[in-house]
Amino acid sequence: MKAASKFLSAASALALSTAMVVPAAFTVQMVSVSAAEAAVVNRIEVRGNSRIDADTIRNQVSIKPGRSFSGSDVDEAVKTLFGTGMFSDVRINQVGSSLVVTVSEHQVVNQVLFQGNKKVKDAQLNAAVQLQPRGAYSQAAVDADVEAIQDAYRRVGREEATVTSQVVDLGDNRVNVVYNINEGGRTKIAAVNFVGNQAFSRGRLADVINTKRSNFMSFMLRDDVYSEDKLRADEELLRRFYYNRGYADFQVLSSFGELDEASNKYTVTFTIDEGPRYTFGDVSVDSSIPEIEAASLQSQLQSRAGAVYSAKAVEDSLIALTETVAERGYAFAQVTPRGDRDFENRTISVVYTVDQGAKAYIERIEIRGNSRTRDYVIRREFDLSEGDAFNQVLVQRAKKRIEGLNYFERVEVSTVPGAEPDQVVLVVDVVEKSTGEFSIGAGYSTGGDTPGASVQGSVTERNFLGRGQFIRLSAGGGKDSRDFMVSFTEPYFLGRRIAAGFDIFKSTREYKRYESEVTGATVRFGLPITDNISTQLAYNYSQEKYDYRDNCVDDTTGLYDPACGLPKAIQDAVDFGTWEKSSVSANLVYNTIDDMKSPHYGFYANLGAEVAGLGGDAKFVKFTARGTAYHTLSDEMDIVGLVTVGAGHVQSYGDRELRVFDHFKSNDRIIRGFDYNGIGPYDIGAGNDGHLGGTTYFHATAEAQFPLPAIPESFGLRGAVFADAATLYGNKTTGATLVSTDMEWRASVGVGLTWDSPFGPLRLDYAVPVAKESTDRVQEFNFGMSTRF
């Protein structure tokens, strides 16, 4: 009984204690929660920081001493500190009257190293990765960098590349991050096939796209790299090609690459539906603006009834109409082309509708992705600025200009709504690419004033310091020649679309009997007048020094040896010694060529004038003109025809006779099949060196260019057949017995081979003269650098 009584007494005591303690504990907990929901601290204590100042951390925390805060404020403070990217862990607790912020700092990156990379250089990989020296280390950044490095290798055709990361702890919270790279083998493209093409051959279409079949030059050109993005771009190139040649219903049904893992080569296949070919039906303008008469806009149309349908012609008409209407005071006018297909007659009638359009203004232009190129270099390509009326045509024109800078791999221009309903934000997204080039190479030429082997090297930067400036240093030479040049161009001089620049040069030449040294400089200004017309003004100064070679100097007297046989005109020029020329020149260029690298249609003309006599020893006026028209003779066979005509005249004035060195001399740009300076006025008393040049020339060329059978277009090889005609005459040199001074025409026919090589355009010609004079020097083979324009 006593035991039971004691047990009951203990149980009663426990129950009584529990009854008293539980409410008390519950009360304490409630008070604590209440305090947490509206707490106040006297100080904020920071722990765990070593590099980052405590005040910097306190400033990131919105909780302040003496002010109440809640649990949500603590959560927000933790998120804010994590958001700085400086910490791997953050904890915030209240200890008495203090708020304790405990942080674990990210380790600091000392170096980012790459091992095993040969095909992709360190500089390219550094630009691709996030982690940088003195930045915060995080595993997430390392994982992202591994993927970025693999992407860089995919872009050069090495999809098998593998990347692993290694972290080397240096102590003091510092680490080195090492990326170990196994580059793997390079994927290639075995074939590029087209399915469904009837109007154009596989070779013609292969020439349109950027994805090329692998060949012996691919290691330099890198045009055989497979990528999905490249295929999408190729699809667009095919669409433009077909749309501009009448195939308005053209579609790319599919495009894909199939990898043969055994050979590590892709087979790329484009499946297309060409559809029928259309011509333009009726083309007209409809204006809903009372003050704008449709008839007054008809002359602006670039599309004509009966012509083969072309999307480019529609686009050009759209631009011309929009600009004309805007010039008449309707900045918000919208021009919309509306096409009406006649499937039976295969025509497309187009009506360009001109409406007033909704008012919209540009709030701002936002540029993204340009880590190197300055904002203003991109912004100045817009004919629009903040506050101007929004014009889609001008936006697209600016996009083309930015792409034409050749600073970016990709340019995208989009719009997003602005702060007000009538405002838009232009967003320009760019992906930068390398703009620096270093080249060194060797060549051989059979023509010009210094035939033979030569070497040349240059360092070029097209976007110097991200300012859009061009700078080049070049040097080269051969057995008898040496050339040096420094060039600089500022494309927007004084904030205007005026290209200003200078060239400093020095060249030496050693001929059989004399030698020359020319040192000079040019200051030039280029100004676009329209999209197709530009002009360049320049001031030119040069100093020319001539001297006899040792074989033409008498050992006894130290003077010229008459036995050397130089023409009297050249002797006089050499004896003059140093010759200074100070001149101004102007060039007017008209250019509608579709592709300067591979022209298929358009016209290029250059008119030049030079006046010497602003000081110096030379006094002459020189005029030159050259024009070339390209036209595609057969789209299916990719045969291109061209016609070139040119002329020049130089005339001295005052009391100064025209030097022999200031006369025009024939070359392969005037006529092929003849030696350099091999036609024209001839001093019969001077042997083989008797050609002295002329004051006037005319020339003409007709040529057809075509792809070579069984040779991939990606090689850049094309054949040509041509006929040249030229005359060079007019020479009144004192003391010379001249013949062939009249307008005697020469002519030649021949075949040629052009190669758009990585070293520049090269050309080999074999020409046979069919009309010549007895004093002419013939050279049937000619090989060297090609200059189209």
C-alpha positions in Angstrom: 0.0 0.0 0.0 2.8 2.4 0.8 4.4 1.6 -2.6 1.1 2.3 -4.3 0.6 5.4 -2.4 4.1 6.7 -3.2 3.5 5.8 -6.9 0.2 7.8 -6.8 1.9 10.7 -5.1 4.7 10.7 -7.7 2.1 10.5 -10.5 0.1 13.3 -9.0 3.2 15.5 -8.7 4.3 14.7 -12.3 0.8 15.6 -13.6 0.8 18.8 -11.5 4.2 19.7 -12.8 3.3 19.0 -16.4 0.1 21.0 -16.0 2.2 23.9 -14.9 5.2 23.6 -17.2 3.5 23.0 -20.6 1.5 26.2 -20.6 4.6 28.1 -19.5 6.7 26.6 -22.3 3.9 27.3 -24.8 3.9 30.9 -23.6 7.6 31.2 -23.9 7.5 29.8 -27.5 4.8 32.2 -28.4 6.7 35.1 -27.0 9.8 34.0 -29.0 7.9 33.8 -32.2 6.3 37.1 -31.6 9.8 38.6 -31.0 11.1 37.0 -34.2 8.2 38.5 -36.2 9.0 42.0 -34.9 12.6 41.9 -33.5 15.1 44.8 -33.0 18.8 44.4 -32.7 21.5 46.8 -31.6 24.3 45.7 -33.8 25.1 43.5 -36.9 28.1 41.3 -36.5 29.8 39.7 -39.5 31.8 36.5 -39.2 33.7 34.3 -41.6 34.8 37.1 -44.0 38.5 37.4 -44.9 38.7 39.3 -48.2 35.4 41.2 -48.2 35.1 44.1 -45.9 32.4 43.7 -43.1 30.9 47.1 -44.0 30.4 45.9 -47.5 28.5 42.9 -46.3 26.4 45.1 -43.9 25.4 47.4 -46.7 24.0 44.4 -48.6 21.7 43.6 -45.7 18.5 45.7 -45.5 18.1 45.0 -41.7 19.4 48.0 -39.7 20.2 48.3 -36.0 17.4 49.9 -34.0 14.8 49.0 -36.6 12.3 46.2 -36.3 12.6 43.3 -38.8 10.8 40.1 -39.6 11.6 36.6 -40.8 10.9 37.6 -44.4 13.6 40.4 -44.0 16.1 37.7 -42.9 15.2 35.6 -45.9 15.6 38.5 -48.3 19.0 39.4 -46.8 20.2 35.8 -47.3 19.0 35.9 -51.0 20.7 39.3 -51.5 24.1 38.1 -50.2 23.9 34.9 -52.2 23.0 37.1 -55.3 26.3 38.9 -55.1 28.1 35.7 -56.2 30.8 36.3 -53.6 29.7 33.6 -51.1 29.2 29.9 -51.1 27.2 29.9 -47.8 25.3 32.5 -45.9 23.6 32.1 -42.4 21.9 34.8 -40.4 20.9 34.3 -36.7 19.9 36.5 -33.8 22.0 36.1 -30.8 20.8 38.3 -28.0 20.8 41.9 -29.2 23.0 41.1 -32.1 22.3 39.9 -35.6 25.1 37.5 -36.6 25.8 37.2 -40.4 28.1 34.2 -41.0 29.4 33.9 -44.5 31.7 31.5 -46.4 33.5 33.3 -49.2 34.0 31.8 -52.6 37.6 30.9 -53.3 39.4 33.4 -55.6 40.6 32.2 -59.0 44.3 32.9 -59.3 44.8 31.5 -62.9 42.7 29.8 -65.6 44.9 27.4 -67.5 44.3 25.3 -70.6 46.2 22.1 -71.3 46.1 19.9 -74.4 44.8 22.6 -76.8 46.5 23.1 -80.1 43.8 23.8 -82.6 42.0 26.4 -80.5 44.4 29.0 -79.0 44.3 30.2 -75.3 43.1 33.6 -76.3 40.0 32.2 -78.0 39.3 29.9 -75.0 39.8 32.7 -72.5 37.1 34.7 -74.4 34.7 31.8 -74.1 34.9 30.9 -70.4 33.3 32.7 -67.5 36.0 32.2 -64.9 38.7 34.8 -65.0 41.7 35.6 -62.7 40.8 37.4 -59.5 37.1 36.4 -60.0 35.1 34.2 -57.6 35.3 30.4 -58.1 32.1 28.3 -58.3 31.4 24.8 -59.5 28.5 26.1 -61.6 30.8 28.4 -63.5 33.3 25.6 -64.1 30.5 23.4 -65.5 29.4 26.2 -67.8 32.9 26.7 -68.9 33.4 23.1 -69.8 30.3 23.3 -72.1 31.6 26.6 -73.6 35.0 25.0 -74.4 33.3 22.1 -76.1 31.1 24.5 -78.1 34.3 26.3 -79.3 35.6 23.0 -80.5 32.4 22.1 -82.3 32.7 25.3 -84.2 36.0 24.2 -85.7 34.7 20.7 -86.5 35.9 18.8 -83.5 32.8 17.4 -81.9 34.7 14.6 -80.3 36.7 17.0 -78.1 36.4 16.2 -74.3 37.1 18.6 -71.5 37.7 17.9 -67.8 38.3 20.4 -65.0 40.9 20.3 -62.2 41.1 22.6 -59.2 44.4 23.2 -57.6 44.2 24.6 -54.1 47.0 27.2 -53.5 46.1 28.1 -49.9 44.9 31.4 -48.6 41.5 30.7 -50.3 43.1 30.9 -53.8 42.8 28.2 -56.5 44.0 27.6 -60.1 41.4 26.2 -62.5 42.9 23.9 -65.1 40.9 22.7 -68.1 42.3 19.5 -69.6 41.4 19.1 -73.2 41.5 16.1 -75.5 40.9 17.7 -78.9 39.9 14.4 -80.6 39.7 14.0 -84.4 38.3 16.6 -86.7 35.0 15.8 -88.4 34.8 16.5 -92.1 32.1 16.7 -94.8 32.2 13.9 -97.3 29.5 15.2 -99.6 26.8 17.9 -99.9 23.8 16.6 -101.7 20.6 18.2 -103.0 17.4 16.4 -103.6 14.6 17.9 -105.7 16.6 20.4 -107.7 15.8 20.6 -111.4 16.5 24.2 -112.5 20.0 24.4 -111.0 22.8 21.8 -110.8 24.2 20.5 -107.6 27.4 22.4 -108.2 25.6 25.7 -108.7 23.7 25.3 -105.4 26.8 24.1 -103.6 28.4 27.4 -104.6 25.5 29.3 -102.9 25.8 27.8 -99.4 28.6 28.2 -96.9 28.8 24.5 -95.9 31.4 23.0 -98.3 32.7 19.5 -99.0 36.1 18.8 -97.5 39.1 19.2 -99.8 42.8 19.8 -99.7 42.3 23.5 -98.8 39.8 22.9 -96.0 42.5 23.0 -93.3 43.0 26.7 -94.2 39.5 27.7 -95.2 37.6 25.9 -92.4 34.5 25.9 -94.6 33.8 22.2 -94.1 32.7 22.5 -90.4 29.3 21.0 -89.8 26.9 22.7 -87.5 23.1 23.0 -87.1 23.3 26.8 -87.0 25.3 26.8 -90.3 22.6 24.6 -91.9 19.9 27.1 -90.9 21.9 29.9 -92.4 22.4 27.8 -95.6 18.7 27.3 -95.8 18.2 31.1 -95.8 20.9 31.5 -98.5 19.1 29.0 -100.7 15.8 30.8 -100.2 17.3 34.1 -101.2 18.9 32.5 -104.3 15.7 31.0 -105.5 13.4 33.9 -104.6 15.6 36.3 -106.6 15.4 34.1 -109.6 11.6 33.7 -109.9 10.9 30.7 -107.7 8.6 32.4 -105.2 7.2 29.0 -104.0 10.6 27.6 -103.1 10.8 25.6 -99.9 13.5 23.8 -98.0 11.7 20.6 -96.9 14.6 19.4 -94.8 18.3 19.7 -94.1 20.4 17.4 -92.0 23.9 15.9 -91.6 24.5 12.2 -91.2 27.7 11.2 -89.5 29.6 8.1 -90.5 31.4 7.3 -87.3 33.9 5.0 -89.0 35.3 7.8 -91.2 34.3 10.7 -88.9 32.7 12.4 -91.9 29.2 14.0 -92.5 27.0 13.6 -95.5 24.9 16.8 -95.7 21.6 16.6 -97.6 19.2 19.4 -98.5 15.7 18.3 -99.7 14.0 21.2 -101.6 10.9 21.9 -103.6 11.7 24.5 -106.3 8.1 25.1 -107.5 7.4 27.0 -110.7 9.2 30.0 -112.0 7.3 33.3 -112.0 7.6 36.6 -113.8 6.2 40.0 -112.7 2.7 40.7 -113.8 1.2 44.2 -113.3 3.3 46.3 -110.9 1.6 49.4 -109.4 1.4 51.7 -106.5 -1.8 52.5 -104.4 -1.7 55.4 -102.0 -4.3 56.1 -99.3 -2.6 59.4 -98.4 -4.4 62.2 -100.2 -1.3 64.4 -100.6 0.7 61.5 -102.2 -0.3 60.6 -105.8 0.4 57.0 -106.7 1.6 58.1 -110.2 4.3 60.2 -108.8 5.9 57.2 -107.1 5.8 54.9 -110.1 9.4 55.9 -111.1 10.7 54.6 -107.8 9.8 51.0 -108.6 12.7 48.6 -109.2 10.3 45.7 -110.3 9.1 45.8 -113.9 6.2 43.9 -115.5 7.5 41.0 -117.6 10.8 40.6 -115.8 11.7 37.5 -113.9 10.3 37.8 -110.4 12.8 38.8 -107.8 12.4 39.3 -104.1 15.3 41.7 -104.1 13.6 43.9 -106.7 10.5 44.0 -104.4 12.7 44.9 -101.4 14.6 47.6 -103.4 11.2 49.0 -104.5 10.0 49.0 -100.9 13.0 50.9 -99.7 12.8 53.5 -102.5 9.1 54.1 -101.9 9.5 54.4 -98.1 12.4 56.9 -98.4 10.5 59.0 -101.0 7.4 59.2 -98.9 9.4 60.0 -95.8 11.2 62.8 -97.7 7.8 64.3 -98.5 7.0 64.6 -94.7 5.3 61.3 -93.9 7.7 59.7 -91.5 5.2 57.2 -90.2 4.0 56.0 -93.6 4.0 52.3 -94.2 4.6 50.7 -97.6 3.3 47.2 -97.9 3.8 45.0 -101.0 0.8 42.7 -101.8 1.4 39.9 -104.3 -1.3 38.2 -106.4 -0.2 34.9 -108.0 -1.6 33.8 -111.3 -0.9 30.1 -111.2 -2.0 29.5 -114.8 0.2 32.1 -116.4 2.9 31.9 -113.7 2.9 35.6 -113.0 2.9 37.6 -109.8 1.3 41.0 -109.8 2.5 43.3 -107.1 0.7 46.3 -105.6 2.7 48.6 -103.2 0.2 50.1 -100.8 1.2 53.3 -99.1 -0.7 54.0 -95.8 -0.3 56.7 -93.2 0.6 54.1 -90.6 0.4 54.2 -86.8 2.7 56.6 -85.0 5.6 55.0 -83.2 8.7 56.4 -81.8 12.0 54.9 -80.8 12.4 55.1 -77.0 16.0 53.9 -77.1 18.5 51.6 -78.9 19.8 48.9 -76.7 23.0 47.0 -77.8 23.9 43.7 -76.3 26.8 41.2 -76.8 29.5 43.7 -77.7 32.2 43.1 -75.2 34.9 44.6 -77.4 33.3 46.8 -79.9 32.2 50.2 -78.6 28.5 51.0 -78.5 28.8 54.0 -80.8 30.5 52.0 -83.5 27.2 50.0 -83.9 24.9 52.9 -83.0 26.2 55.2 -85.8 25.2 52.7 -88.5 21.5 53.6 -87.7 19.9 56.6 -89.6 17.6 56.6 -86.6 18.1 57.7 -83.0 16.2 58.0 -79.8 13.0 60.0 -80.3 12.8 59.5 -84.1 9.9 58.0 -85.9 10.2 54.2 -86.1 10.9 53.0 -89.7 11.3 49.3 -90.3 13.0 49.9 -93.7 15.7 52.0 -92.1 16.1 49.5 -89.3 16.8 46.7 -91.9 19.2 48.9 -93.7 21.1 49.5 -90.5 21.2 45.8 -89.9 22.8 45.2 -93.3 25.4 48.0 -92.6 26.3 46.4 -89.2 26.7 43.0 -90.9 28.8 44.7 -93.6 31.3 45.8 -90.9 32.5 42.2 -90.7 33.0 42.5 -87.0 30.3 40.1 -86.0 29.4 36.5 -86.6 25.7 37.2 -86.1 23.6 40.4 -86.0 19.9 40.3 -84.8 17.7 43.4 -84.5 14.4 43.1 -82.7 11.8 45.4 -81.1 10.2 45.3 -77.7 7.4 47.5 -76.3 8.6 50.8 -74.7 7.4 52.6 -71.7 4.5 54.2 -73.6 2.1 52.6 -76.1 3.6 54.6 -79.0 7.2 53.8 -78.1 9.4 50.8 -79.0 12.9 49.7 -77.9 15.3 48.6 -80.6 17.4 45.7 -79.4 20.6 44.9 -81.2 22.1 41.5 -80.3 25.6 40.8 -81.8 28.1 38.0 -81.5 31.6 39.3 -82.0 34.4 37.5 -84.0 38.1 38.0 -84.4 39.0 41.0 -86.5 42.7 40.8 -86.4 44.7 39.0 -89.1 48.3 38.0 -89.5 49.3 36.7 -92.9 52.5 35.7 -94.5 52.9 34.1 -97.9 54.9 33.8 -101.1 53.9 34.3 -104.7 55.1 34.4 -108.2 54.3 36.7 -111.0 55.3 36.7 -114.7 54.2 40.3 -115.3 54.4 43.8 -113.8 57.6 45.8 -113.3 59.1 43.2 -110.9 58.4 39.7 -112.2 59.5 36.6 -110.3 59.1 35.2 -106.8 58.1 37.4 -103.9 57.2 37.1 -100.2 54.8 39.3 -98.3 53.5 39.6 -94.8 51.0 41.9 -93.1 49.3 42.5 -89.8 45.8 43.9 -90.0 43.2 44.9 -87.5 39.8 45.9 -88.9 38.3 47.0 -85.5 41.3 48.7 -83.8 40.6 49.0 -80.0 36.9 48.3 -80.7 36.6 51.8 -82.3 35.9 50.5 -85.8 39.2 51.8 -87.1 41.3 50.0 -89.7 45.1 49.6 -89.4 47.5 47.6 -91.5 51.3 47.1 -91.5 52.7 45.3 -94.5 56.0 44.4 -96.0 57.1 42.3 -98.9 59.5 42.0 -101.7 61.4 39.8 -104.1 64.8 39.5 -105.7 64.6 43.0 -107.2 61.9 44.7 -105.1 61.0 45.7 -101.6 57.8 47.3 -100.3 56.7 48.7 -97.0 53.4 50.3 -96.1 51.4 51.6 -93.1 47.7 52.3 -93.5 45.1 53.8 -91.2 41.5 54.6 -91.7 38.9 56.2 -89.5 35.5 55.4 -91.1 33.6 58.1 -89.2 35.7 61.2 -89.3 34.4 64.0 -87.0 31.4 61.9 -86.3 30.2 61.9 -89.9 30.1 59.1 -92.4 33.4 60.3 -93.9 36.3 57.8 -94.1 39.6 59.6 -93.4 43.0 58.0 -93.4 46.6 58.0 -94.5 49.1 55.7 -96.1 52.9 55.9 -95.7 54.9 53.8 -98.1 58.3 53.1 -99.4 59.2 50.9 -102.4 62.5 50.1 -104.2 63.0 48.6 -107.6 66.1 47.3 -109.3 65.9 47.0 -113.0 68.6 45.8 -115.4 70.3 49.1 -115.8 69.0 51.5 -113.1 67.2 51.4 -109.8 64.6 53.5 -108.1 63.5 54.4 -104.5 60.0 55.9 -103.9 59.0 57.2 -100.5 55.7 58.9 -100.0 52.5 59.4 -98.1 48.8 59.9 -99.0 46.1 61.6 -96.9 42.6 60.6 -98.1 38.9 61.3 -97.5 36.1 59.1 -98.7 32.5 60.1 -98.8 29.4 58.0 -99.7 27.1 60.0 -101.9 24.4 57.4 -102.3 24.2 53.7 -101.5 25.9 53.0 -104.9 28.1 56.1 -105.4 31.1 57.2 -103.4 34.0 59.5 -103.9 37.5 59.8 -102.5 39.7 62.9 -102.4 43.4 62.6 -101.6 46.6 64.6 -101.3 49.7 62.7 -102.4 53.3 63.4 -101.9 56.2 61.3 -103.0 60.0 61.6 -103.5 61.6 59.5 -106.2 65.3 58.8 -106.4 66.9 57.1 -109.4 70.4 55.9 -109.9 72.3 53.7 -112.4 73.1 50.1 -111.6 76.8 49.2 -111.3 76.8 47.6 -114.8 75.9 51.0 -116.3 78.6 53.1 -114.6 82.0 53.6 -116.1 84.7 52.3 -113.7 87.1 55.1 -114.7 84.8 58.2 -114.7 82.1 57.0 -112.4 79.6 58.4 -114.9 77.0 56.7 -117.0 78.5 54.3 -119.6 76.9 54.8 -123.0 77.5 51.2 -123.8 74.7 50.4 -121.4 72.2 51.3 -124.1 69.5 53.0 -122.0 67.1 55.2 -124.0 67.9 58.9 -123.8 64.6 59.7 -122.1 65.4 57.3 -119.2 69.0 58.7 -118.9 67.6 62.2 -118.5 65.2 61.1 -115.8 67.9 59.2 -113.9 70.3 62.1 -114.2 67.7 64.4 -112.8 68.2 62.6 -109.5 65.6 63.3 -106.8 62.1 64.0 -108.2 59.3 65.3 -106.0 55.7 65.0 -106.8 52.9 66.8 -105.0 49.4 66.2 -106.3 45.7 66.1 -105.4 43.5 63.3 -106.8 39.8 62.5 -106.9 38.0 59.3 -107.6 34.3 58.7 -108.3 33.1 55.1 -107.8 29.7 53.6 -109.0 29.1 50.1 -107.7 26.1 47.8 -108.1 28.0 44.5 -108.0 26.0 41.8 -106.1 29.1 40.1 -104.6 32.5 41.7 -104.8 34.1 38.3 -104.1 32.2 36.4 -106.8 30.4 38.8 -109.1 27.4 37.6 -111.1 25.7 40.8 -112.0 26.0 44.5 -111.6 28.3 47.4 -112.8 31.4 48.8 -111.3 32.9 52.0 -112.6 35.8 54.2 -111.4 36.6 57.7 -112.8 39.8 59.2 -111.6 41.7 62.5 -111.9 45.0 63.7 -110.6 46.6 67.1 -110.8 50.3 67.4 -110.0 52.0 70.8 -109.5 51.2 71.9 -106.0 54.9 72.3 -105.4 57.4 69.6 -106.4 58.9 69.0 -109.8 56.0 67.3 -111.6 53.3 69.2 -113.5 50.7 67.2 -115.2 47.0 66.4 -115.3 45.9 62.7 -115.5 42.5 61.2 -116.2 41.6 57.5 -116.0 38.3 55.6 -116.4 37.4 51.9 -116.1 34.1 50.2 -116.0 33.1 46.5 -115.8 29.6 45.1 -116.3 28.7 41.6 -115.1 25.8 39.6 -116.3 24.8 36.0 -115.6 24.5 34.2 -119.0 23.2 31.0 -117.5 22.1 30.5 -114.0 21.8 26.8 -114.5 25.4 26.4 -115.6 26.8 29.4 -113.6 28.2 31.1 -116.7 29.0 34.8 -116.1 29.8 37.2 -118.8 31.6 40.5 -118.4 32.6 43.5 -120.5 35.3 45.9 -119.5 36.2 49.2 -121.1 38.8 51.7 -120.0 40.8 54.8 -121.0 43.4 57.2 -119.8 45.2 60.4 -120.7 48.0 62.4 -119.2 49.1 65.8 -120.2 51.9 68.1 -118.9 51.4 71.8 -118.5 53.6 74.8 -117.8 57.3 74.6 -118.7 57.7 71.1 -117.5 58.0 68.2 -120.0 56.3 65.0 -119.1 58.8 62.5 -117.8 59.1 59.1 -119.2 58.2 57.6 -115.8 54.8 59.5 -115.8 53.6 58.0 -119.1 51.1 55.1 -119.1 52.6 51.6 -119.6 50.7 48.6 -120.8 50.0 45.7 -118.4 47.7 42.7 -118.2 44.8 44.9 -117.0 44.9 46.6 -120.3 45.8 43.7 -122.7 47.0 40.2 -122.2 49.3 38.3 -124.5 51.9 41.1 -124.4 54.8 41.8 -122.0 54.6 44.5 -119.3 55.3 47.8 -121.1 55.5 45.8 -124.3 53.4 47.9 -126.7 53.2 51.6 -127.6 55.7 54.3 -128.6 59.1 52.8 -129.2 62.6 54.4 -129.4 64.2 52.5 -132.2 67.7 53.5 -131.0 67.3 51.8 -127.6 67.1 48.1 -128.3 64.9 45.9 -126.1 64.3 48.7 -123.6 62.8 51.1 -126.2 59.2 51.1 -125.1 58.7 54.5 -123.4 54.9 54.4 -122.7 52.2 56.7 -124.0 50.0 59.6 -123.0 46.7 58.0 -124.1 45.3 54.5 -124.0 42.0 52.7 -124.7 41.2 49.1 -124.0 38.2 46.7 -124.0 37.7 43.1 -122.8 34.9 40.6 -123.3 35.1 37.5 -121.1 33.0 34.5 -120.1 33.7 32.7 -116.8 32.4 29.3 -115.9 32.9 26.5 -113.3 35.3 23.7 -114.1 33.8 20.3 -114.5 34.6 17.6 -111.9 36.2 20.2 -109.6 34.3 21.2 -106.4 33.2 24.8 -106.4 34.6 25.1 -102.9 38.1 25.1 -104.5 37.3 28.5 -105.9 38.6 27.5 -109.4 36.9 28.9 -112.5 37.8 28.9 -116.1 37.5 31.8 -118.6 37.7 32.6 -122.3 38.4 36.1 -123.3 39.2 38.6 -126.1 41.2 41.8 -125.4 41.8 44.9 -127.5 43.9 47.9 -126.7 45.9 50.8 -128.0 48.6 52.9 -126.3 49.9 55.9 -128.1 51.1 59.5 -127.8 54.7 60.4 -126.8 56.7 63.5 -127.5 59.9 62.7 -125.6 62.8 64.9 -126.7 65.8 63.2 -128.2 64.0 59.9 -129.0 63.5 58.4 -132.5 60.0 57.1 -132.0 57.8 54.7 -133.9 54.3 53.3 -133.1 53.1 56.6 -131.8 49.8 56.5 -133.6 46.6 54.7 -132.5 47.5 51.2 -133.6 45.2 48.6 -132.1 46.4 45.4 -130.7 44.2 42.4 -130.0 44.5 39.0 -128.4 42.3 36.0 -127.5 42.9 33.4 -124.8 41.8 31.2 -122.0 42.3 31.7 -118.3 42.1 30.1 -114.9 41.1 32.0 -111.7 41.5 30.8 -108.2 40.0 32.5 -105.2 42.7 31.2 -103.0 43.3 31.9 -99.2 46.2 34.1 -100.3 44.0 36.3 -102.5 42.7 36.0 -106.0 45.2 34.4 -108.4 45.0 34.2 -112.2 46.7 32.2 -115.0 46.1 33.3 -118.6 47.3 32.0 -121.9 46.7 34.7 -124.6 47.7 34.7 -128.3 48.1 38.1 -130.0 46.0 38.3 -133.2 46.9 41.9 -134.0 50.3 43.4 -133.1 53.1 45.7 -134.3 56.6 44.6 -135.2 58.1 46.4 -132.1 55.7 44.7 -129.6 57.0 42.2 -127.1 54.8 39.1 -126.7 54.3 37.2 -123.5 51.7 34.5 -124.0 51.6 33.1 -120.4 50.8 35.4 -117.5 50.4 34.4 -113.9 50.0 36.5 -110.8 47.6 38.3 -108.4 44.2 39.2 -110.0 42.5 42.5 -109.5 38.9 42.6 -110.7 38.1 46.2 -110.0 
